[in-house]
Amino acid sequence: MRRKIIRVGSSRGVLLPREVTKAMFWDFGTEVDLDVNSDRKEVTLKTIKVSLPEDYELEHLRGIEDQLMLHADVLGGIDD
């Protein structure tokens, strides 16, 4: 995917298409890791991994995610 660098104040930025941020489950304010490999001239964005407590039920989290996706049309307009 080819993107142009834009000016953001005195900085530079790259706009990410909605389908990319949606696929990565990123929204406004989401923190990501930015890795720069100057030898290869590559920049990589990565989702920050979160550690869950050992006793946390991962299936519970997946159930919540399923409900959010199921009702995304209604919940999409709700702000924090």
N, C-alpha and C positions, 0 to 999 in steps of 0.2 A: 504494500500500500504506500503510495507516494503522498507526502504532505509538504506544505511550505512552512518555513519558519516565519513567524509574525512578530511584530513589536508588541510588548506588553509593558507599558511604562518605559523604564530604561532597560528592561530585560528582553529576552527573546522567549518565544513559546511555540508550541506545536499543538494545534487543536486535534483532539481525538474524536472521531465520529461516534455518534450515539450507539451504533451497533457494537462498537469495540468496548465502550464503557459498560454497556449492558451485559455483554458476554463475560466481562471480567468482574461483574457485580461492583463496579466503581460508580460513585456518585459524587456530587459536589462535596468537597471537604475530605474525601477519602485520601488517606496517606498511602503512598506507594514508595517502594525502594527504587532509586534511580542508580543504575550501575553504568559506569563509563569505562570502556576499554579503548584507550587511546591507540594502542598498538594495532588493533583491528578496526579502529574508527567506527565503533559500535556503541550505541546507547540502548540499554534495556530497562524497561519498567517492569517491576514485579510486585505482586500483591504481598503485603506484609503478613506473615504467618502469625497466628494468634494461638497461644497455648491454652487449652481448656483444662480445667481441673480433672484429675484422674477419675473422680466419681461422676463426672458429667455424662449424661446419656446422649450420645451423638445422634441417636435416632430421634430424640426429642427435638434437637435442632433441625434435623432434616424435615420433621413434621411441620415445624414452624415455617421453614423455607417453602415447603409445598403449599401451605395455606397462603403465604404471601404471593407466590407466583399465580395461584389459582384466582386470587382476588386483586391482582395487580391493576386491573382497569379501574377499580374503585379506590384502592389504597395509593395509587400513583399520584394523586392530587393532594394527598395529605402531607403536610410538612411536620417536621419534628416538634 
